[in-house]
Amino acid sequence: MGWTLGRYFFIRYATITAWFFLGIFALVFLIDFTELTGRIARLSGFSYATAISISALRVPMIMVQTVPFVGLFSAMATLVSLNRKYELVIARSAGISAWQFLLPPCIGALLFGVLTVAVLNPLAAYGYSQSERIESELRSDNSNEVSANSAPWLRQKTETGDTIIGARAILNQGLEMADASFFSLDSDGNIIGRRDAKRAYLRDGYWELTDVRVLEPDGSISEKPVDTVPTELKPEFVQERLARPETIPFFELPSKIAIARSFGLKANAFAMHFDSLLALPFLLVAMTLIAATVSMRFARMGQSATMILGGIAAGFLLYVVSVLVKAFGVAGFVPTAVAAWFPVVVAMFFGVTFLLYKEDG
Protein backbone atom coordinates (compact mmCIF):
# COMPACT_ATOMS: atom_id res chain seq x y z
CA MET A 1 0.00 0.00 0.00
CA GLY A 2 1.36 3.38 -0.99
CA TRP A 3 2.20 6.23 1.39
CA THR A 4 -0.67 8.41 0.15
CA LEU A 5 -3.40 5.84 0.83
CA GLY A 6 -1.84 4.83 4.13
CA ARG A 7 -1.68 8.46 5.23
CA TYR A 8 -5.33 8.93 4.22
CA PHE A 9 -6.45 5.99 6.36
CA PHE A 10 -4.30 7.23 9.26
CA ILE A 11 -5.72 10.77 9.09
CA ARG A 12 -9.29 9.41 8.98
CA TYR A 13 -8.62 7.36 12.10
CA ALA A 14 -6.88 10.23 13.90
CA THR A 15 -9.68 12.69 13.06
CA ILE A 16 -12.46 10.38 14.25
CA THR A 17 -10.49 9.53 17.40
CA ALA A 18 -10.00 13.23 18.18
CA TRP A 19 -13.72 13.93 17.78
CA PHE A 20 -14.64 10.95 19.97
CA PHE A 21 -12.14 12.09 22.60
CA LEU A 22 -13.42 15.67 22.61
CA GLY A 23 -17.05 14.56 22.71
CA ILE A 24 -16.49 12.22 25.66
CA PHE A 25 -14.38 14.90 27.36
CA ALA A 26 -17.26 17.39 27.13
CA LEU A 27 -19.78 14.79 28.33
CA VAL A 28 -17.62 13.77 31.30
CA PHE A 29 -17.02 17.41 32.20
CA LEU A 30 -20.74 18.21 32.24
CA ILE A 31 -21.57 15.14 34.34
CA ASP A 32 -18.73 15.75 36.80
CA PHE A 33 -19.54 19.46 37.08
CA THR A 34 -23.21 18.71 37.80
CA GLU A 35 -22.34 16.10 40.43
CA LEU A 36 -19.66 18.27 42.04
CA THR A 37 -21.92 21.32 42.20
CA GLY A 38 -24.55 19.28 44.01
CA ARG A 39 -21.97 18.24 46.62
CA ILE A 40 -20.26 21.54 47.35
CA ALA A 41 -22.84 24.20 46.46
CA ARG A 42 -23.74 24.75 50.12
CA LEU A 43 -20.16 25.23 51.30
CA SER A 44 -19.06 28.74 52.18
CA GLY A 45 -16.70 30.13 49.60
CA PHE A 46 -18.37 28.20 46.78
CA SER A 47 -18.45 29.77 43.33
CA TYR A 48 -19.17 28.38 39.91
CA ALA A 49 -15.68 29.39 38.80
CA THR A 50 -14.21 27.19 41.55
CA ALA A 51 -16.46 24.28 40.58
CA ILE A 52 -15.47 24.64 36.91
CA SER A 53 -11.78 24.68 37.89
CA ILE A 54 -12.11 21.54 40.02
CA SER A 55 -14.03 19.66 37.33
CA ALA A 56 -11.59 20.72 34.61
CA LEU A 57 -8.70 19.41 36.72
CA ARG A 58 -10.46 16.12 37.47
CA VAL A 59 -11.63 15.28 33.95
CA PRO A 60 -8.19 14.20 32.57
CA MET A 61 -8.03 11.48 35.25
CA ILE A 62 -11.42 10.16 34.18
CA MET A 63 -10.44 10.38 30.51
CA VAL A 64 -7.46 8.09 31.11
CA GLN A 65 -9.95 5.43 32.21
CA THR A 66 -12.08 5.90 29.08
CA VAL A 67 -9.20 5.72 26.58
CA PRO A 68 -9.71 1.98 25.79
CA PHE A 69 -13.34 2.64 24.89
CA VAL A 70 -12.39 5.68 22.80
CA GLY A 71 -9.95 3.44 20.92
CA LEU A 72 -12.62 0.77 20.36
CA PHE A 73 -15.40 3.10 19.20
CA SER A 74 -13.16 5.24 17.01
CA ALA A 75 -11.73 2.16 15.26
CA MET A 76 -15.24 0.80 14.65
CA ALA A 77 -16.49 4.16 13.36
CA THR A 78 -13.48 4.56 11.06
CA LEU A 79 -13.81 1.12 9.48
CA VAL A 80 -17.59 1.35 9.15
CA SER A 81 -17.36 4.77 7.47
CA LEU A 82 -14.67 3.55 5.07
CA ASN A 83 -16.76 0.50 4.25
CA ARG A 84 -19.98 2.43 3.69
CA LYS A 85 -18.24 4.66 1.15
CA TYR A 86 -16.83 1.54 -0.58
CA GLU A 87 -13.29 2.75 0.03
CA LEU A 88 -12.30 -0.59 1.48
CA VAL A 89 -13.86 -2.33 -1.53
CA ILE A 90 -11.73 -0.22 -3.87
CA ALA A 91 -8.64 -0.91 -1.77
CA ARG A 92 -9.30 -4.66 -1.94
CA SER A 93 -9.85 -4.48 -5.72
CA ALA A 94 -6.42 -2.82 -6.03
CA GLY A 95 -4.84 -5.86 -4.38
CA ILE A 96 -4.51 -4.38 -0.88
CA SER A 97 -5.17 -6.89 1.88
CA ALA A 98 -6.98 -6.26 5.14
CA TRP A 99 -3.66 -6.44 6.98
CA GLN A 100 -2.31 -3.55 4.93
CA PHE A 101 -5.21 -1.13 5.40
CA LEU A 102 -5.50 -2.09 9.09
CA LEU A 103 -1.88 -1.05 9.64
CA PRO A 104 -2.56 2.76 9.70
CA PRO A 105 -5.36 2.47 12.31
CA CYS A 106 -3.18 0.17 14.41
CA ILE A 107 -0.30 2.65 14.22
CA GLY A 108 -2.74 5.42 15.14
CA ALA A 109 -3.98 3.41 18.13
CA LEU A 110 -0.41 2.78 19.24
CA LEU A 111 0.46 6.50 19.01
CA PHE A 112 -2.78 7.38 20.82
CA GLY A 113 -1.74 5.07 23.65
CA VAL A 114 1.77 6.53 23.79
CA LEU A 115 0.37 10.07 23.98
CA THR A 116 -2.01 8.97 26.73
CA VAL A 117 0.83 7.52 28.79
CA ALA A 118 3.41 10.25 28.11
CA VAL A 119 1.19 13.36 28.10
CA LEU A 120 -2.32 12.73 29.41
CA ASN A 121 -1.28 10.62 32.42
CA PRO A 122 1.11 13.22 33.93
CA LEU A 123 -1.47 15.96 33.31
CA ALA A 124 -4.15 13.81 34.93
CA ALA A 125 -1.98 13.06 37.98
CA TYR A 126 -1.12 16.73 38.47
CA GLY A 127 -4.66 17.94 37.80
CA TYR A 128 -6.27 15.44 40.17
CA SER A 129 -3.86 16.35 42.97
CA GLN A 130 -4.62 20.05 42.49
CA SER A 131 -8.38 19.42 42.40
CA GLU A 132 -8.15 17.53 45.70
CA ARG A 133 -6.21 20.39 47.22
CA ILE A 134 -8.73 23.01 46.07
CA GLU A 135 -11.72 20.99 47.26
CA SER A 136 -9.98 20.28 50.57
CA GLU A 137 -9.36 23.99 51.14
CA LEU A 138 -12.98 24.67 50.29
CA ARG A 139 -14.16 22.13 52.85
CA SER A 140 -11.61 22.89 55.56
CA ASP A 141 -13.60 25.77 57.04
CA ASN A 142 -16.80 23.74 57.21
CA SER A 143 -15.84 20.47 58.84
CA ASN A 144 -12.98 19.18 60.93
CA GLU A 145 -14.53 15.80 61.66
CA VAL A 146 -13.05 12.53 60.47
CA SER A 147 -15.48 9.96 59.11
CA ALA A 148 -14.66 6.46 60.30
CA ASN A 149 -16.24 5.02 57.15
CA SER A 150 -14.25 6.94 54.56
CA ALA A 151 -11.09 8.25 56.23
CA PRO A 152 -7.75 6.53 55.66
CA TRP A 153 -6.08 5.35 58.87
CA LEU A 154 -2.51 4.59 59.91
CA ARG A 155 -1.07 3.25 63.13
CA GLN A 156 2.49 4.22 63.97
CA LYS A 157 4.72 2.96 66.77
CA THR A 158 7.31 5.16 68.47
CA GLU A 159 9.25 5.14 71.73
CA THR A 160 6.64 7.42 73.29
CA GLY A 161 3.77 5.07 72.38
CA ASP A 162 1.38 4.24 69.58
CA THR A 163 -0.55 6.81 67.58
CA ILE A 164 -3.54 6.24 65.30
CA ILE A 165 -3.72 8.75 62.45
CA GLY A 166 -6.79 9.54 60.36
CA ALA A 167 -7.62 12.24 57.85
CA ARG A 168 -10.48 13.47 55.74
CA ALA A 169 -8.33 13.83 52.63
CA ILE A 170 -4.89 12.68 51.48
CA LEU A 171 -2.90 15.22 49.48
CA ASN A 172 0.52 15.48 47.83
CA GLN A 173 0.78 11.74 47.16
CA GLY A 174 0.23 10.85 50.82
CA LEU A 175 2.71 13.29 52.36
CA GLU A 176 0.05 15.82 53.39
CA MET A 177 -3.26 15.34 55.18
CA ALA A 178 -6.28 17.61 55.48
CA ASP A 179 -8.42 17.67 58.64
CA ALA A 180 -6.20 15.09 60.31
CA SER A 181 -6.72 13.51 63.74
CA PHE A 182 -3.96 11.97 65.88
CA PHE A 183 -5.05 9.66 68.73
CA SER A 184 -2.34 8.89 71.31
CA LEU A 185 -2.56 5.50 73.03
CA ASP A 186 -1.03 4.17 76.23
CA SER A 187 0.55 0.73 76.65
CA ASP A 188 -2.90 -0.80 77.25
CA GLY A 189 -4.34 0.65 74.06
CA ASN A 190 -6.44 3.33 75.75
CA ILE A 191 -6.76 6.78 74.19
CA ILE A 192 -4.93 9.33 76.34
CA GLY A 193 -4.90 12.31 74.00
CA ARG A 194 -6.10 13.67 70.70
CA ARG A 195 -4.89 16.29 68.25
CA ASP A 196 -7.05 17.67 65.44
CA ALA A 197 -5.20 19.63 62.78
CA LYS A 198 -6.34 21.34 59.61
CA ARG A 199 -3.11 20.26 57.93
CA ALA A 200 -0.50 17.61 58.73
CA TYR A 201 2.80 17.38 56.83
CA LEU A 202 5.17 14.44 57.03
CA ARG A 203 8.68 15.69 57.76
CA ASP A 204 11.91 13.84 58.53
CA GLY A 205 11.17 12.15 61.87
CA TYR A 206 7.97 14.01 62.78
CA TRP A 207 4.54 15.17 61.67
CA GLU A 208 4.13 18.93 61.45
CA LEU A 209 0.61 19.99 62.42
CA THR A 210 -0.95 23.41 61.80
CA ASP A 211 -4.05 24.97 63.38
CA VAL A 212 -4.16 22.30 66.08
CA ARG A 213 -6.83 21.60 68.67
CA VAL A 214 -5.36 19.48 71.50
CA LEU A 215 -7.35 17.33 73.92
CA GLU A 216 -5.13 16.66 76.95
CA PRO A 217 -5.32 13.52 79.16
CA ASP A 218 -6.96 15.54 81.94
CA GLY A 219 -9.79 16.57 79.59
CA SER A 220 -8.66 20.14 79.00
CA ILE A 221 -8.68 21.57 75.49
CA SER A 222 -6.10 23.95 74.06
CA GLU A 223 -5.29 25.36 70.65
CA LYS A 224 -1.88 25.72 69.06
CA PRO A 225 -0.90 27.28 65.74
CA VAL A 226 1.82 24.64 65.24
CA ASP A 227 2.54 21.30 66.90
CA THR A 228 4.62 18.20 66.19
CA VAL A 229 4.14 14.46 66.64
CA PRO A 230 7.20 12.17 66.54
CA THR A 231 7.17 9.45 63.89
CA GLU A 232 9.41 6.77 62.45
CA LEU A 233 7.35 6.46 59.29
CA LYS A 234 9.21 6.89 56.02
CA PRO A 235 7.65 8.86 53.16
CA GLU A 236 7.86 5.80 50.91
CA PHE A 237 5.80 3.74 53.37
CA VAL A 238 3.16 6.44 53.73
CA GLN A 239 2.94 6.88 49.97
CA GLU A 240 2.60 3.14 49.43
CA ARG A 241 -0.16 2.93 52.03
CA LEU A 242 -2.12 6.11 51.34
CA ALA A 243 -1.33 7.53 47.91
CA ARG A 244 -3.47 6.48 44.97
CA PRO A 245 -1.29 5.11 42.16
CA GLU A 246 -3.23 7.25 39.67
CA THR A 247 -1.95 10.43 41.35
CA ILE A 248 1.69 9.56 40.59
CA PRO A 249 2.92 10.42 37.06
CA PHE A 250 4.10 7.55 34.87
CA PHE A 251 7.72 8.72 34.77
CA GLU A 252 7.95 8.86 38.59
CA LEU A 253 6.54 5.39 39.19
CA PRO A 254 9.76 3.35 38.63
CA SER A 255 11.69 5.33 41.26
CA LYS A 256 8.77 5.16 43.71
CA ILE A 257 8.55 1.39 43.24
CA ALA A 258 12.31 0.89 43.64
CA ILE A 259 12.48 3.00 46.81
CA ALA A 260 9.42 1.34 48.35
CA ARG A 261 10.81 -2.13 47.68
CA SER A 262 14.17 -1.14 49.18
CA PHE A 263 12.25 -0.66 52.45
CA GLY A 264 10.73 -4.13 52.16
CA LEU A 265 7.36 -2.97 50.82
CA LYS A 266 5.70 -4.84 47.97
CA ALA A 267 4.35 -1.74 46.18
CA ASN A 268 2.07 -3.99 44.12
CA ALA A 269 -0.46 -1.21 43.49
CA PHE A 270 2.20 1.08 42.00
CA ALA A 271 3.79 -1.75 39.99
CA MET A 272 0.38 -2.81 38.65
CA HIS A 273 -0.41 0.74 37.58
CA PHE A 274 2.98 1.10 35.91
CA ASP A 275 2.69 -2.17 33.99
CA SER A 276 -0.88 -1.33 32.96
CA LEU A 277 0.28 1.98 31.51
CA LEU A 278 3.08 0.20 29.65
CA ALA A 279 0.56 -2.20 28.14
CA LEU A 280 -2.04 0.49 27.31
CA PRO A 281 -0.79 1.32 23.76
CA PHE A 282 -0.92 -2.37 22.84
CA LEU A 283 -4.32 -2.72 24.48
CA LEU A 284 -5.57 -0.04 22.07
CA VAL A 285 -4.11 -2.02 19.16
CA ALA A 286 -6.00 -5.08 20.45
CA MET A 287 -9.17 -2.99 20.62
CA THR A 288 -8.62 -1.97 16.98
CA LEU A 289 -8.30 -5.61 15.93
CA ILE A 290 -11.49 -6.48 17.80
CA ALA A 291 -13.24 -3.59 16.05
CA ALA A 292 -11.98 -4.89 12.70
CA THR A 293 -13.59 -8.30 13.26
CA VAL A 294 -17.07 -6.75 13.27
CA SER A 295 -16.71 -3.66 11.07
CA MET A 296 -15.33 -4.82 7.73
CA ARG A 297 -18.30 -6.72 6.33
CA PHE A 298 -19.16 -5.80 2.74
CA ALA A 299 -21.44 -2.74 2.83
CA ARG A 300 -24.04 -4.15 0.43
CA MET A 301 -24.55 -7.05 2.81
CA GLY A 302 -25.26 -4.55 5.60
CA GLN A 303 -23.49 -3.95 8.86
CA SER A 304 -25.19 -6.43 11.15
CA ALA A 305 -26.32 -4.70 14.34
CA THR A 306 -25.76 -7.97 16.16
CA MET A 307 -22.12 -8.07 15.09
CA ILE A 308 -21.59 -4.42 16.04
CA LEU A 309 -23.10 -5.02 19.46
CA GLY A 310 -20.99 -8.14 19.73
CA GLY A 311 -17.85 -6.09 19.13
CA ILE A 312 -18.88 -3.55 21.77
CA ALA A 313 -19.64 -6.39 24.20
CA ALA A 314 -16.25 -7.95 23.45
CA GLY A 315 -14.54 -4.63 24.18
CA PHE A 316 -16.38 -4.23 27.47
CA LEU A 317 -15.62 -7.84 28.38
CA LEU A 318 -11.93 -7.23 27.69
CA TYR A 319 -12.02 -4.17 29.94
CA VAL A 320 -13.77 -6.07 32.74
CA VAL A 321 -11.27 -8.92 32.49
CA SER A 322 -8.42 -6.38 32.60
CA VAL A 323 -9.82 -4.82 35.79
CA LEU A 324 -10.33 -8.27 37.35
CA VAL A 325 -6.82 -9.43 36.54
CA LYS A 326 -5.43 -6.12 37.87
CA ALA A 327 -7.09 -6.87 41.19
CA PHE A 328 -5.21 -10.20 41.31
CA GLY A 329 -2.00 -8.36 40.50
CA VAL A 330 -2.51 -5.77 43.24
CA ALA A 331 -3.30 -8.54 45.72
CA GLY A 332 -0.08 -10.32 44.78
CA PHE A 333 -1.69 -13.51 43.48
CA VAL A 334 -0.02 -13.14 40.09
CA PRO A 335 2.97 -11.05 38.94
CA THR A 336 1.92 -7.55 37.96
CA ALA A 337 3.50 -7.84 34.49
CA VAL A 338 1.48 -10.99 33.79
CA ALA A 339 -1.70 -9.34 35.06
CA ALA A 340 -1.15 -6.31 32.82
CA TRP A 341 -0.18 -8.13 29.63
CA PHE A 342 -2.39 -11.24 29.78
CA PRO A 343 -5.63 -9.52 28.58
CA VAL A 344 -3.69 -7.70 25.85
CA VAL A 345 -2.08 -10.87 24.49
CA VAL A 346 -5.35 -12.84 24.60
CA ALA A 347 -7.27 -10.05 22.81
CA MET A 348 -4.57 -9.74 20.13
CA PHE A 349 -4.58 -13.49 19.51
CA PHE A 350 -8.37 -13.44 19.27
CA GLY A 351 -8.40 -10.57 16.76
CA VAL A 352 -5.57 -11.95 14.64
CA THR A 353 -7.03 -15.48 14.60
CA PHE A 354 -10.47 -14.24 13.57
CA LEU A 355 -9.04 -12.04 10.82
CA LEU A 356 -6.78 -14.82 9.53
CA TYR A 357 -9.79 -17.14 9.29
CA LYS A 358 -12.01 -14.48 7.71
CA GLU A 359 -9.54 -12.85 5.32
CA ASP A 360 -7.08 -15.59 4.41
CA GLY A 361 -9.26 -18.68 4.82
Order of alpha helices (4+ residues) and beta strands (2+ residues): alpha-alpha-alpha-alpha-alpha-beta-beta-beta-beta-beta-beta-alpha-alpha-alpha-alpha-alpha
